[in-house]
Amino acid sequence: MKFLVVDDSSTMRRIIKNTLVRIGHSDVIEAEDGVEGWKMLETNSDVEVLITDWNMPNMNGLELVQKVRAESKYADLPIIMVTTEGGKTEVITALKAGVNNYIVKPFTPPVLKEKLEAVL
C-alpha cells in the first residue's frame, strides 16, 4: 500500500513516515505543500492513501483535499488530515471537503494506526 504524506514540516513528515513504517507500511512518498502533493499524486497513480496537513504555503491541505475530491478518479482515495486545527468548525469544514478522518497534532502512533484502520 502506497502513502502520500503532505506537510510543510520535514520533521512531521518524518514522524508520520516512521509511524507508518512501524505499523507495516513502508511505501511512503512525501511532499512539502499542496502544489507538490498534487503533482506527486498525479504522477504516482498507485497512491492508495493521502495524509495531509492543513496549514501549508502555496496550497494548503484543505485546498488540496478540495482539488483531489473534484477529480472523480480520486473519489475513493482515503484522505486523513493531520493538523493543529482542532476546533469543531475546522473538523466539520475538513469533513465537508471530503476528508475521511481527522487527527489533531500532537498525536501518538496508536492514534494514527486507529484512524488509518478506520478508513481502510
N, C-alpha and C positions, 0 to 999 in steps of 0.2 A: 504494500500500500504506500503510495507516494503522497507526501505532505508538502504544502507550500506555506511557509511561515513568513508573514509580512509585519515588520516592526522596525521603526527607525532606530531603536536601541540595539546595538550589536550584542550587548550583554543579555537583554531579554530574549533575543533570537537564540543565543547560545543556551540559555536556561530552558527554553521550550524544546529546542532540539535535543538537548541532553535528557530531558524528561521523556520525550518520545522514544529515544533510543533505549532508555531504561525499561520502558514498558513494551519493548519489542518492535518498534517502528524505526528502522534505520535509514529509510529512503526519504530524506528531507532536503528540500531546496529552500533558499532564502531570498528575500527582497527587502530593501530598506524603506520603501514607501509604496503607495498605491499605484503610482505610474509604473514602477519597476515590477511590482507584483502582477499587474495586468499583463505586462509583456511576458513575464515568466509563465503565467497561466496560458496565454495564447500560444507560446512556443513549447509547452510541455503538456500535451494533450492527455497524459496519463496521470495528472494530479487528481487525487481522489478526495482530499480534504484540504480546505483553506482555513488557516488560523491567522487572524489579523488583529493588529492593534487598531485603536480608533484615532488617536492623536498623532498624526504624522504630517510632514511637509508635502508639498506638491499635490498629492491626492490623499485625503485621509481615509481611514478604514471604512467609514460609513459610505463615502463616495465610491470606494472600491466595491463594497457589497452591492450597492445600487447598480453599478455598471455590470457586475457579474450576473445579477439577477435579471437584468434587461436582456440578456442573451439566453435564448431558450435551450441552447446546448448545455448550459450550466444550471438548469432548473433543479436538478437533483444533487448538485455538489454540496456536501455538508460544509457549513461555514460556522466557525467558532470565533467569537470576538473576545480577545483578552485585553482588558483595558483598566485604567484607573477610574474611568467614568462609572461610578456605582449607583448613581441616583435612579430612582424609579422611572423618571421621564426618559433618561438615556437608554435604559434597558428596553423600555417599550418602543422607543424610536428605532433601536437596532433590530428588534424582533420584527417590527413592521417592515423594515427594509429588506428582511429576508435572512437574518442570522438564525441559525438553528439552535445555538446555545451561547451562553454568555459567562465569562469568568472575570471577576474583579481582581486586579493586582493589589497586593501580592497574593499569590496562590501557592498551594502545595502540590507536589506530583500526584497524590491521590485525587485531588480535585480535577486536574486535567484529565486523568485517566477516566474518572467517572463521567465527566462531561463528554469526552470522546466516545465512550461506550454508548452513551445515550443517543448520539447522532448516527452511529454506525449500524 
